[in-house]
Amino acid sequence: MRGHKLIVLLLLILEGQGSPENRQSSLADFDASQKNLPCPNDYDIFPCTCKNYKNVMDLNCSLAESEDQLDQIFGSIFPFKVFRSFIMNSNGNIKILKSGLFRELSFTEFMITHSALETVEEDALSGSYDTAVHIHMNANNLTQFPFEKLPLFGSLVHLNLGHNKLLEFPVLSSASLRYLSLGGNLITAVLPDAFTNLVEIEKIEMNGNQMVSVDKGTYAGHHNLYFVNLESNQLTTLPAGAIQLTNSRSGVVMLSYNKIANLSANAITDVGNGIVHLENNTLSELKENVFRPLLQDEAHVSVAGNPFICGCEIAWLYEDLGYLDLLDGNAACYNGELLTELDPGMFSGC
């Protein structure tokens, strides 16, 4: 069918020319338009486009009109099979990436964003098990992704499935993954061992979900973990051993905009001289057994927007005024009075 269309197109071009000289010029132009190597012919993959940057190819299918059209495109002749990027941005037509869609093509990164994509079938990305480094499928309508295939992605470093409609995910396993983003989904619970087999994980983003609790050890036991984001969930408490950062670099723990009223001792450990965000929760106490270890390690702790009761319970803060320097300047008592403006002498009788 495609060969027939090419012949018809060529005849139309020739019929539209007058002199043999014009016809020869048109033939030259037509031939030039087909010389896209290493990219495939433009006509074969339309409305997708292939860009070649010094023999590094990116394939953009943002304008694809249907799954059938996309399947037909990948059934075309691709002289070279190795691509850098597959891109599909702001596409409202493609809802499923079917198993085997990409045939023998491989990609280093998948960039599918702000689109209607709902399902990635089990073997849709199988041709890129050895090559994919980045998978960005954020801000779509994803409800299904082949998490069970993660161990087969031998080079995968970054998996971003944020701002979709995922309800849950299984225990994850990967020998290479370092950055995981599942923020902005509809996840209500995370299994205690969900991340245990992500042996190289450094950064986990679970912000903007609907989680109400965190189990002991869920974000612990990883030798590279330095960043955990649990902002904007429905958390009310944090048990001992919930978050343990064991990387040598400064840690970041983000727990703002939850409903946390209670932190257990050692709920957050090994942040080093990093930062812990606890703004806009419902904490009424700055418990010494919770916060002193963090401040002794010179971690910065941001607790603005919590209704603290400022009695003898916080006297320990004023034993070493360096502790106050590590609290954000907007930390305040329930009546709005800033901790930094309290007279340390008022605690002398405590």
VOSE-475203 format. One record per residue (C-alpha): chain; x, y, z. Coordinates in steps of 0.05 Angstrom, whole numbers, plus 5000, padded with zeros to 4 digits. Each point is the difference from the previous one (the first is absolute). Last residue first. Example, Ala and Ser with C-alpha at 12.3 -4.5 7.8 and 13.67 -1.06 7.14 Angstrom:
+------+------+------+------+
: unit :    u :    v :    w :
+------+------+------+------+
:    A : 5273 : 4979 : 5143 :
:    A : 4973 : 4931 : 5013 :
+------+------+------+------+
// end
This chain:
+------+------+------+------+
: unit :    u :    v :    w :
+------+------+------+------+
:    A : 5231 : 5489 : 6685 :
:    A : 5016 : 5061 : 5043 :
:    A : 5048 : 5031 : 4951 :
:    A : 4951 : 4993 : 4942 :
:    A : 4976 : 5072 : 5000 :
:    A : 5073 : 5022 : 4996 :
:    A : 5004 : 4976 : 4928 :
:    A : 4955 : 5060 : 4982 :
:    A : 4958 : 4979 : 4939 :
:    A : 5013 : 5036 : 4935 :
:    A : 5034 : 4942 : 4964 :
:    A : 4942 : 4955 : 5015 :
:    A : 4953 : 5048 : 4963 :
:    A : 4935 : 5019 : 5034 :
:    A : 4941 : 4978 : 4958 :
:    A : 4955 : 4978 : 5056 :
:    A : 5013 : 4926 : 4986 :
:    A : 5074 : 5013 : 5008 :
:    A : 5042 : 5017 : 4939 :
:    A : 5053 : 4974 : 4952 :
:    A : 5009 : 5055 : 4948 :
:    A : 5075 : 5006 : 5008 :
:    A : 5013 : 4929 : 4978 :
:    A : 5032 : 4957 : 5053 :
:    A : 5075 : 4991 : 4995 :
:    A : 5015 : 5067 : 5031 :
:    A : 4955 : 4981 : 5058 :
:    A : 5045 : 4940 : 5014 :
:    A : 5060 : 5045 : 5003 :
:    A : 4968 : 5033 : 5060 :
:    A : 5021 : 4941 : 5041 :
:    A : 4962 : 4990 : 5064 :
:    A : 4943 : 5039 : 4968 :
:    A : 4973 : 4942 : 4961 :
:    A : 4998 : 4957 : 5063 :
:    A : 4947 : 5047 : 5029 :
:    A : 4951 : 4976 : 4946 :
:    A : 4957 : 4956 : 5046 :
:    A : 5003 : 5055 : 5053 :
:    A : 4945 : 5035 : 4963 :
:    A : 4992 : 5022 : 4927 :
:    A : 4942 : 4959 : 4974 :
:    A : 5014 : 4995 : 4926 :
:    A : 4945 : 5012 : 4948 :
:    A : 5038 : 4980 : 4936 :
:    A : 5005 : 5048 : 4941 :
:    A : 5076 : 5006 : 5000 :
:    A : 5038 : 4936 : 5016 :
:    A : 5062 : 5002 : 4956 :
:    A : 5057 : 4960 : 5030 :
:    A : 5072 : 5011 : 4978 :
:    A : 5044 : 4941 : 5017 :
:    A : 5061 : 5016 : 5042 :
:    A : 5009 : 4928 : 5025 :
:    A : 4983 : 5026 : 5069 :
:    A : 4938 : 5031 : 4968 :
:    A : 4975 : 4933 : 4976 :
:    A : 5015 : 4965 : 5066 :
:    A : 4965 : 5056 : 5039 :
:    A : 4936 : 4996 : 4958 :
:    A : 4968 : 4934 : 5019 :
:    A : 5023 : 4987 : 5071 :
:    A : 4990 : 5074 : 5016 :
:    A : 4929 : 5002 : 4976 :
:    A : 4981 : 5064 : 4965 :
:    A : 4927 : 4993 : 5017 :
:    A : 4935 : 5024 : 4969 :
:    A : 5010 : 4969 : 4931 :
:    A : 4941 : 5010 : 4954 :
:    A : 5035 : 5005 : 4932 :
:    A : 5015 : 5061 : 4960 :
:    A : 5076 : 4996 : 4994 :
:    A : 5037 : 4936 : 5016 :
:    A : 5058 : 5006 : 4952 :
:    A : 5064 : 4965 : 5024 :
:    A : 5066 : 5028 : 4974 :
:    A : 5072 : 4976 : 4990 :
:    A : 5057 : 5003 : 5049 :
:    A : 4996 : 4926 : 5012 :
:    A : 4932 : 4971 : 4983 :
:    A : 5018 : 4935 : 5036 :
:    A : 4933 : 4989 : 5035 :
:    A : 4926 : 5015 : 4994 :
:    A : 4951 : 4961 : 5044 :
:    A : 5055 : 4994 : 5051 :
:    A : 4954 : 5021 : 5057 :
:    A : 4928 : 4997 : 4977 :
:    A : 4969 : 5059 : 4964 :
:    A : 4928 : 5020 : 5017 :
:    A : 4949 : 5048 : 4972 :
:    A : 5015 : 4992 : 4926 :
:    A : 4942 : 5024 : 4957 :
:    A : 5040 : 5007 : 4936 :
:    A : 5020 : 5064 : 4965 :
:    A : 5076 : 4993 : 5011 :
:    A : 5035 : 4933 : 5006 :
:    A : 5062 : 5010 : 4957 :
:    A : 5064 : 4965 : 5022 :
:    A : 5065 : 5023 : 4968 :
:    A : 5068 : 4971 : 5018 :
:    A : 5069 : 5030 : 4996 :
:    A : 5047 : 4951 : 4966 :
:    A : 5028 : 4938 : 5034 :
:    A : 4939 : 4958 : 4982 :
:    A : 4965 : 4962 : 5055 :
:    A : 4934 : 5036 : 5004 :
:    A : 4953 : 4965 : 5047 :
:    A : 4926 : 5014 : 4996 :
:    A : 4948 : 4959 : 5036 :
:    A : 5046 : 4974 : 5055 :
:    A : 4956 : 5023 : 5057 :
:    A : 4929 : 5013 : 4979 :
:    A : 4973 : 5061 : 4963 :
:    A : 4931 : 5027 : 5015 :
:    A : 4941 : 5035 : 4967 :
:    A : 5017 : 4991 : 4926 :
:    A : 4947 : 5023 : 4950 :
:    A : 5047 : 5016 : 4941 :
:    A : 5026 : 5068 : 4978 :
:    A : 5074 : 4988 : 5009 :
:    A : 5031 : 4931 : 5003 :
:    A : 5066 : 5016 : 4965 :
:    A : 5060 : 4957 : 5019 :
:    A : 5071 : 5020 : 4979 :
:    A : 5068 : 4971 : 5022 :
:    A : 4995 : 4925 : 4986 :
:    A : 5067 : 4971 : 4978 :
:    A : 5012 : 4944 : 5051 :
:    A : 4927 : 4981 : 5003 :
:    A : 4974 : 4971 : 5066 :
:    A : 4943 : 5047 : 5012 :
:    A : 4939 : 5031 : 4966 :
:    A : 4949 : 4947 : 5016 :
:    A : 5036 : 4979 : 5063 :
:    A : 4943 : 5011 : 5048 :
:    A : 4934 : 5009 : 4964 :
:    A : 4975 : 5067 : 4973 :
:    A : 4928 : 5021 : 5008 :
:    A : 4942 : 5038 : 4968 :
:    A : 5022 : 4999 : 4928 :
:    A : 4958 : 5040 : 4951 :
:    A : 5052 : 5022 : 4949 :
:    A : 5031 : 5068 : 4989 :
:    A : 5071 : 4982 : 5018 :
:    A : 5028 : 4930 : 4989 :
:    A : 5069 : 5020 : 4974 :
:    A : 5058 : 4953 : 5013 :
:    A : 5073 : 5019 : 4988 :
:    A : 5064 : 4961 : 5007 :
:    A : 4981 : 4928 : 4981 :
:    A : 5058 : 4954 : 4986 :
:    A : 4972 : 4935 : 5031 :
:    A : 4928 : 5010 : 4979 :
:    A : 4982 : 4933 : 5030 :
:    A : 4975 : 5029 : 5066 :
:    A : 4956 : 5052 : 4967 :
:    A : 4931 : 4970 : 5010 :
:    A : 5021 : 4962 : 5062 :
:    A : 4952 : 5036 : 5048 :
:    A : 4946 : 5000 : 4945 :
:    A : 4977 : 5070 : 4982 :
:    A : 4929 : 5023 : 5012 :
:    A : 4949 : 5050 : 4972 :
:    A : 5028 : 5012 : 4931 :
:    A : 4958 : 5047 : 4957 :
:    A : 5057 : 5032 : 4960 :
:    A : 5037 : 5067 : 5008 :
:    A : 5067 : 4971 : 5018 :
:    A : 5025 : 4934 : 4973 :
:    A : 5071 : 5023 : 4987 :
:    A : 5058 : 4952 : 5005 :
:    A : 5073 : 5019 : 4991 :
:    A : 5058 : 4952 : 5007 :
:    A : 4979 : 4937 : 4962 :
:    A : 5057 : 4952 : 4983 :
:    A : 4990 : 4933 : 5034 :
:    A : 4925 : 5005 : 4998 :
:    A : 4942 : 4968 : 5038 :
:    A : 4935 : 5031 : 5021 :
:    A : 4949 : 4970 : 5048 :
:    A : 4933 : 5012 : 4966 :
:    A : 4966 : 5065 : 4980 :
:    A : 4935 : 5034 : 5018 :
:    A : 4946 : 5048 : 4978 :
:    A : 5036 : 5031 : 4940 :
:    A : 4962 : 5058 : 4970 :
:    A : 5057 : 5043 : 4973 :
:    A : 5039 : 5058 : 5028 :
:    A : 5067 : 4966 : 5007 :
:    A : 5023 : 4940 : 4962 :
:    A : 5074 : 5019 : 4998 :
:    A : 5049 : 4943 : 4998 :
:    A : 5074 : 5021 : 4998 :
:    A : 5061 : 4955 : 4998 :
:    A : 4981 : 4942 : 4954 :
:    A : 5061 : 4963 : 4974 :
:    A : 4981 : 4927 : 5010 :
:    A : 4926 : 5008 : 4988 :
:    A : 4981 : 4927 : 5010 :
:    A : 4990 : 5009 : 5075 :
:    A : 4946 : 5053 : 4985 :
:    A : 4955 : 4950 : 4964 :
:    A : 4953 : 4990 : 5060 :
:    A : 4986 : 5075 : 4999 :
:    A : 4964 : 4991 : 4933 :
:    A : 4958 : 5065 : 5004 :
:    A : 4924 : 5006 : 5007 :
:    A : 4958 : 5059 : 5023 :
:    A : 5035 : 5054 : 4960 :
:    A : 4960 : 5062 : 4984 :
:    A : 5058 : 5045 : 4980 :
:    A : 5041 : 5051 : 5039 :
:    A : 5064 : 4959 : 5003 :
:    A : 5025 : 4945 : 4955 :
:    A : 5075 : 5013 : 5006 :
:    A : 5041 : 4937 : 4991 :
:    A : 5075 : 5014 : 5001 :
:    A : 5057 : 4951 : 4990 :
:    A : 4969 : 4952 : 4950 :
:    A : 5052 : 4959 : 4962 :
:    A : 4999 : 4927 : 5023 :
:    A : 4925 : 4993 : 5011 :
:    A : 4986 : 5045 : 4940 :
:    A : 4969 : 4950 : 4952 :
:    A : 4953 : 4977 : 5056 :
:    A : 4966 : 5068 : 5007 :
:    A : 4929 : 4977 : 4983 :
:    A : 5011 : 4932 : 5032 :
:    A : 4950 : 5004 : 5058 :
:    A : 4953 : 5053 : 4972 :
:    A : 5008 : 5074 : 5016 :
:    A : 4930 : 5025 : 5014 :
:    A : 4966 : 5067 : 5009 :
:    A : 5035 : 5048 : 4952 :
:    A : 4958 : 5063 : 4988 :
:    A : 5059 : 5047 : 4997 :
:    A : 5035 : 5052 : 5042 :
:    A : 5066 : 4962 : 4995 :
:    A : 5031 : 4942 : 4964 :
:    A : 5076 : 5005 : 4999 :
:    A : 5031 : 4931 : 4992 :
:    A : 5075 : 4997 : 5004 :
:    A : 5058 : 4958 : 4974 :
:    A : 4957 : 4968 : 4946 :
:    A : 4999 : 4934 : 4963 :
:    A : 4965 : 4980 : 4937 :
:    A : 4989 : 4927 : 4984 :
:    A : 4924 : 5002 : 5002 :
:    A : 4978 : 5066 : 5032 :
:    A : 4928 : 4977 : 5012 :
:    A : 5018 : 4931 : 5026 :
:    A : 4952 : 5005 : 5058 :
:    A : 4952 : 5058 : 4990 :
:    A : 5010 : 5071 : 5023 :
:    A : 4929 : 5020 : 5016 :
:    A : 4962 : 5066 : 5004 :
:    A : 5027 : 5035 : 4938 :
:    A : 4953 : 5055 : 4977 :
:    A : 5007 : 5061 : 5045 :
:    A : 5074 : 5013 : 4987 :
:    A : 5031 : 5057 : 5040 :
:    A : 5071 : 4972 : 4992 :
:    A : 5023 : 4935 : 4969 :
:    A : 5075 : 4992 : 4995 :
:    A : 5041 : 4937 : 4989 :
:    A : 5072 : 5018 : 5012 :
:    A : 5071 : 4974 : 4984 :
:    A : 4986 : 4952 : 4944 :
:    A : 5031 : 4934 : 4979 :
:    A : 4966 : 4962 : 4944 :
:    A : 5031 : 5026 : 4937 :
:    A : 4970 : 4986 : 4931 :
:    A : 4930 : 5008 : 5030 :
:    A : 4951 : 4972 : 4948 :
:    A : 4928 : 5009 : 5021 :
:    A : 4962 : 4957 : 5051 :
:    A : 5014 : 5053 : 5052 :
:    A : 4957 : 5048 : 4960 :
:    A : 4943 : 4950 : 4992 :
:    A : 4998 : 4990 : 5076 :
:    A : 4997 : 5075 : 5010 :
:    A : 4943 : 5005 : 4951 :
:    A : 4962 : 4945 : 5035 :
:    A : 5011 : 5032 : 5068 :
:    A : 4970 : 5064 : 4973 :
:    A : 5014 : 5071 : 4976 :
:    A : 5075 : 5008 : 5012 :
:    A : 5018 : 5073 : 5006 :
:    A : 5048 : 4994 : 5059 :
:    A : 5037 : 4944 : 4964 :
:    A : 5071 : 5028 : 5007 :
:    A : 5058 : 4953 : 4985 :
:    A : 5070 : 5024 : 5021 :
:    A : 5061 : 4974 : 4963 :
:    A : 5074 : 5007 : 5015 :
:    A : 5039 : 4998 : 4935 :
:    A : 5029 : 5069 : 5010 :
:    A : 4932 : 5026 : 5024 :
:    A : 4947 : 4967 : 4957 :
:    A : 4927 : 5019 : 5011 :
:    A : 4944 : 4952 : 4982 :
:    A : 4928 : 5022 : 4993 :
:    A : 4935 : 4964 : 5014 :
:    A : 4942 : 5022 : 4956 :
:    A : 5026 : 4967 : 4956 :
:    A : 5046 : 4940 : 5010 :
:    A : 5005 : 4973 : 4928 :
:    A : 4997 : 5069 : 4968 :
:    A : 5059 : 5026 : 5040 :
:    A : 5044 : 4943 : 4977 :
:    A : 5037 : 4966 : 5058 :
:    A : 5054 : 5037 : 5037 :
:    A : 5073 : 4978 : 4991 :
:    A : 4991 : 5022 : 4946 :
:    A : 4952 : 5053 : 4977 :
:    A : 5011 : 4997 : 4925 :
:    A : 4927 : 4997 : 4979 :
:    A : 4992 : 5075 : 4994 :
:    A : 5062 : 5003 : 4957 :
:    A : 4968 : 4951 : 4951 :
:    A : 4939 : 5045 : 4994 :
:    A : 5043 : 5062 : 4989 :
:    A : 5041 : 4964 : 4947 :
:    A : 4937 : 4975 : 4966 :
:    A : 4972 : 5070 : 5001 :
:    A : 5063 : 5028 : 4967 :
:    A : 4997 : 4947 : 4946 :
:    A : 4927 : 5017 : 4987 :
:    A : 5017 : 5073 : 4996 :
:    A : 5053 : 4985 : 4948 :
:    A : 4954 : 4954 : 4962 :
:    A : 4954 : 5060 : 4992 :
:    A : 4931 : 5008 : 5032 :
:    A : 4992 : 4972 : 5070 :
:    A : 4935 : 4981 : 5034 :
:    A : 4997 : 4933 : 4966 :
:    A : 5068 : 4982 : 5030 :
:    A : 4978 : 5017 : 5071 :
:    A : 4935 : 4962 : 4992 :
:    A : 5038 : 4940 : 4973 :
:    A : 5046 : 5000 : 5061 :
:    A : 4942 : 5004 : 5048 :
:    A : 4966 : 4941 : 4965 :
:    A : 5064 : 4959 : 5003 :
:    A : 5009 : 5017 : 5074 :
:    A : 4928 : 4981 : 5015 :
:    A : 5009 : 4933 : 4966 :
:    A : 5062 : 4986 : 5041 :
:    A : 4962 : 5017 : 5064 :
:    A : 4944 : 4951 : 4981 :
+------+------+------+------+
// end
